[in-house]
Amino acid sequence: MRAGAAEKKTMKPIKVGLLGLGTVGLGTYNVLKRNQEEITRRAGRAIEIVAVADLNTERALELTGGSCAVVGDARLIVNDPEIDIVIELIGGYGIAKELVLQAIANGKHVVTANKALLATHGNEIFAAAQEKGVMVAFEAAVAGGIPIIKALREGLTANRIEWIAGIINGTTNFILSEMRDKGLDFGTALQQAQELGYAEADPTFDIEGVDAAHKATIMSAIAFGIPVQFAKAHVEGITKLQAVDIRYAEQLGYRIKLLGITKRVKVNGGEGIELRVHPTLIPSKRLIANVEGAMNAVLVHGDAVGATLYYGKGAGAEPTASAVIADLVDITRLATADPEHRVPHLAFQPNAMTNIEILPMSEITTSYYLRMHVADRPGVLADLTRILADATISIDAMLQKEPAEGETHTDIVMLTHQTQEKNIVAAIAKMEALSSVEGNVTKIRLENLS
């Protein structure tokens, strides 16, 4: 019998330091402990959390039961020569960035769920990792437990990706579902989301679209081989949405979702990228339009595969932990591989990244939902349609409500065919200048996703 054939060499465990024992940190600790045997079989060697950093050391000691070292200063972990991988679950842009860059400088691989950090400082972090020959893995940063980063970076690598549209914030999707199902106004639905734990006490990042824009920025970079450019994303939340528009959309065969959208488009003989987050009408027959509650879904269109849909829990302790641990396994498998032959952080080789322009919102092309509160008198509709015709904007569908008894004004709702944003903005300004139009015209973008 050949030497080594009878007994396979046992590789030493991968040692992991965990920064932050909050919801996701504790979920990661628990899932890794619970599924240790299965994970080891898949990774080829054991993965052990040997140290945890948390400001509340007493709580951390109680939760870990003395199974690993507990420290109050995360720098002790990122500077520990015994640790192979650092998991950053602190969040934010400040100390988290410092710790990630220090871990990389010390030659450690990093796993993070910090979408805000990567969307704003990803280019610097990935460049540092490339220089040191270490990996930064971030599956948990986008859509929680849904393996969308791996799908974009590896599963769809044969495709020229044309566009992505995603429901990537569970808080806002829950609020919109409640507004549609129960006819609630925004404020009441938000309060309900907070009471159920879906929304933070300060929900600004969620309801203003910032969280979704961080995630869309990361997906856009991976899909199109461009640097992360959060500052160029159009970000619009759901705070101004009214229940009446959700009802009208439903009558016209649409549902309103907060979408993160990124598209490759033709402009002036070249290419441009759309990167935007905003409330969007989607035909109710589309699968993604029927994603309800706090669930997430991402629709990706590639030239070879067509449309593929990824659906699941976008947040929560164990769904996000699932993604964190998948990254740990990936790094464990590849830790001894030649850095030049690992999967690139943003899917494309660093020297093959391009700087395709991200288009300003005025240049994007889509369809629109318009709602006007107008005087109930002859000629009003003709005036409105004339303004659209003069701007070469054609109408796809229209809804005109009979005024309530004793009322002198009523709602007119129009759906347009595709046009550039600057054209619809100019047309709306002319509509609002009419004496027959009361208040502002409500504008919501519409995507057929076909």
N, C-alpha and C positions, 0 to 999 in steps of 0.2 A: 504494500500500500504506500502511495506517495506521501511524503511529509506534508502535513496540513490537510490531507483529505479526510482524515478521521475526525479532526477537531477543528472547527472554524474559529479563527482568532476573534476574541471578544473586544470590540472597540470601547474605549472609555466613554462614559456619558458626556453629552453636551451640557455644559453648565450655563444656566440662564439667570440673569438678574432682572427682576420685575420692578419697574418704577410706577408706583401708584396702585393702591389696593382698593380702588373704588368699585363701582358696579361691574365694569368690564374686567378690571384686574382680578377681583375675587372670582368672577366667572371663569377666567382663564386658569387661575390656580386650581379651582375645583374640577373643571373638565379634564385638565391635564392629569390630575391625581386620579380621578375616577376611571379614565380610559388609558391609563399608563401602559398597560400591556399591549393593547391594540395599537397605540401610537408608536411604541417601540418596534413592533413588528413591521410597521409601515416605513418608519424612518431608518431602520437598520441599526439603530443604537438608541440607548435611553436618552431622554430629554428631561433634565431635572432643574426645577427652580431652586437655586441654592441660596438666594438672597432676595429680600423684598425691601424696598424703600417706601416709607409712608410717614407723613408728618405725625400721624396718630399712631405712635409705635405700640402703645398699650393695646389698642384695638387690633392692630396687625398681628401682634404676638398671640392674642386670643384666637384670631381667625385661623392662623397657620399652625397653632398648637405646638410651636417649637420645632416644626419640621425643617425650618430653614432659618438663616440669619435674618434679623430685622434691624434696619437702621433708619434714622430720621433724616439723614443727609444722602440724597441720591448720588452725589459726587463720589461717595465711597464705593458705590457699585460700578459706575462707569470707569473708575480708575483702578478697579480690582483686576490684577493680571490673570486671575484664575477664571474669570467669567468670559464665555465665548460669545454670547448673544445678550443684548439688552433689549427688553420690551419697554417701550415708552408709552405709558397710558395716563400721563399727567394732563395733557391737553394744553391749548393756548400757544402763543407765539414766543413767550419770553424765556423762562427757565428751560422749557422743553427743547427749544432750539439749541441753547447752550449745551445741554446734556447730550443731545443727539450728535452734535458736531464733535464733542469731546470723546464720546464713545467711538465714533468713526476714527478720530485722530489716534486713538489707542488701539486701532486695528480690530475693533469689535463689530460684528454684524448687528443690525438694528431691525426690530419689528415695531411698527407704530400704527395706531388707529387714528392719528392726528391729521385729519383732512385739512384743517385750517393752516397748520404748519407747512404741509406739503404744497398746498395751493399758492401760498405766498412766498415760501423760501425753498421750494423743492429743487429748483435749478442749482442753487448753491449746495444743498445737501447731497444731491445725486452726483455732482461734480466731485465733491470731497470723497464720497464713497468710491467712485471710479478711480480716483488717484490712489487710494489706500488699498484697493482690491477687495473691498468688503461689500456686502449686500445690504440694501435697505428694502425691506418688504412691507407692503402696506395694504394688503387685501382688505383688512378691517376698516380702512379709512372711507370706503365707498360702499354703501348699501349693506352694511352689517354682515350677515351670514351668507349673502348671495355672492358666489365666486365670480363677480363680474370683471375684476382686474385680471384674473387668470384667463378668463374667456377672451378678453380683448387682446391680451399680451401674447397668449399662446394658442388657445383653441381656434381663434379666427385669423391666425397669422398668414394664411394663404390669401386672405381677402383684402381688397381695397375697400376699406370701410367708408360708406357714403354718409351715414348719419346715425346719431344716437338720440333717443328721447327717453327720459327716465322720470318716474315718480321716485325721488330719492330722498324724501324727507317724510317720515311717518307722521310727525306731529301735524303738518299741514294737510296731509291726506286724510287723517282722522277728522280734522275740523271740517274739511270740505264734504266728507261723507256724512257727517252729522247735519250740516247745513242742507244737504240734498234730501237725506232720508226723513229728517224731522222738521224741516222748514225753519231751523234756528237761524238767528242772525249771527254775525261773526263773533261778537263779544261773548254771547252765551255759549257758543260752541267752544271758544277758547277756554272759558272758565271750566267747562266740563272736561276738556283735555287736561287742564291743570289738576283738577280734582282726581282724575284717574291716573295721574302720573305720566301722561304722554307728553306734556309740555312742562318746561321749567318755570320756576317762579318769574324769571325774566326770559320770556320766549322770543326775544327780538331776533336772534340769529335764525330761528326757524321760520317765524311768520313773515319776516322781511325778505326771505329767499336766500340769505347769505350762506347758510349751511348747504343748501342745494347747489349754490354756485361754486362753492369750494369743490364739491364732488364732481360737478360737470366739468370744471377746469381740469381736474386730474384725468378724467376719462377722455377729454378732448386731446390732451397731450399724447396719451397712449394710442388713441385711434388714428391720429394724423401725423405723428412724429414731429410735433412742435414743442417748444418749451412751455412750461406751465406759466400762464399769464392771467391770473385772477383779476388783476387791475383792469383788464380789457373786457371782462364779462359784463353783460347787461343784467342787472339784478333787480327784480321786482317781486314783491311778496303778495300776500293775499289779504292784507288788512283793509283794502278798499273794496273788496268784492261784496256785492249785495245779494241777499237771498233771491231777490226778484230776477236777477240775471241767471242764477242757477236754474230757476223754474223755467224761464224762457228758453234757455239752452236745451233743457229736457224736452220741451214741446217741439223743438226743431230737430230732435234726434241726436243731441250732443250732451256730453258731460264736461264739467270744468275741473281740470286738475292742475296743480302746480307742476310744471314740467321743467326739467333741465334739458336743453336742446343744444346739440352741436352738429353742424352740417358742413360738408365740403361743397362749395358752390362755384360756378363759373362767373368771373367778373372781368370785363374788359380784356377778353382774350386770355386771361390767366385764371388763377384760383384764389379763393378767399375762404375763410372759415367763419361761420356763425357760431357764437357762443353766448347763450342767453338763458335766463331763468325768469319765468313769468306764468301767471294763470293762462290756461290754454283750453279752448274748446276742442274736444276730440269726439269723433263719431262714436255713439254709444255701442255700436256693434264691434268695435275694436276690443280685443282682449284686455289691453292696458287700461281702457276706460272703465273696466269693471273691477279694477283693483281697489278694494275698499278698506276702511279702517286704517290702522297704522302700518299696513303692509307696503313694501316697496316693489317696484318692477322696472326693468330696463329693457328697452326695445332697441336692438342693434341691427342695422341693415348693411350687409356686405354684398359685394358684386357677385360673388360665387355662391354664397349660401342663402342669399335673400334675407328675409327678416327672421331674427331669433329673439325670443323673449325669456328673460331671467326674472324669476319671481320668488319672493320670500320675505323673511323678517329682516328689516333694515336696521334694527337696533335691539337692545336688550343684552343682558349679561351673557347668556350662553350662545345665542346666535353670533354675537360679535366675537366671543371667545373662540368659536369654531373657526373663524377666519384667522384670528391671531395664531392659533395652534397650527393651522395649515401652513402658515408662513414659517413657523418654527421647523416644521417637518421639511419644507422645501429647502431651507437654509442648511439643515442638518445633512440632507442628501447631497447638497452641492458644495458644502464647506471645503472639501478637499479638491474640488474641481479647479481647473485652470480658469482664473477670472475672465480671460478673454472669451471663454466658451459658455459663460452663464447667460441666462436670459437677461437682456438689458432692462434697466429700471423702467424706462418708458417705451419698451417694446422694440424701438429702432436703435441701431448702433449709435453711440454718442456722436460719432463723426458723420452720421448720415441724417441728423436732425435738420429740419428746414424751418425757415421763418416765414411761412405763409401768413399773410396779413389776416388778423382778426377784424372783421368788418364792424364799423360803427353801426348802431341800431338803425339809423336813418337809411342805410343801404340794404337792410335785410328784406327779403321778399316772403310774404305769407298771405293768408286770407284773414278776414276780420269779421267780428261781431260788433255791430253798432246799435246802441239803444238811445233813442231820442225821446224826450218828453215834449210834445208839441201841442200847439193850439188845434182844436178840432174845428177846422174850417177849410173850405175848398182851396185848392192850389198849393197846400203845404207839401204834400207828397211830391208834386211835380217839381217844386223848388229844390227839394232834397235830392231827387234823382238827377236833376239837371246838374247840380254841383258835382255829383259823382261821375256823370257822363263827361263833363268838361275835363275831369282829371283822368279820363279813360279807365275808370274803375267800374267794372260790371257787377251787377247784383245777382247773387246765386239763389237767394231765398228771402222772403219777407214775412213779417208777422205784424198785423195792425190790430190793436185791441180796441174794442168799443169802449168809449168813455163811460165811467160809472155814472149812475143817475145824478144829475145836478152838477157834474164835473164839466169843465170847459177845455181840459187838456187830456191827452191820452198818450200811450207809448207806441212808438213805431220801432220795430227791430228789423235790422237788415243783416244778412250775411253776404259778404263780397267774395268775388273770385280773387285770385292772387294779385297783389300789387306791392310796390315798394312802400316801406314805412313812411318815407318823407311825403309820398303822394297822399296817403290817408290822413296824415297829420295836417297837411295843407287844406284838404277837403273838410276836415272836422272844424278847422278854424272858421271857414266860410259858413258852415252850417250853424255854428254857435253865434255867428253875427246876425242871423236871421231873427226878426222880431217874433216869429212864430215858434222858435225853439226856446224852451225854458231851461235855464241852467246849462250844465255841461253835457256833452255827448259821451256816453260810456263806450270805451273801446277795449275789446278783449281779442287777442290774437287766436287764430284757428288753424289747426294742423290736421290734415287728413291721415297722415302717417301711412300712406299706401305706397 
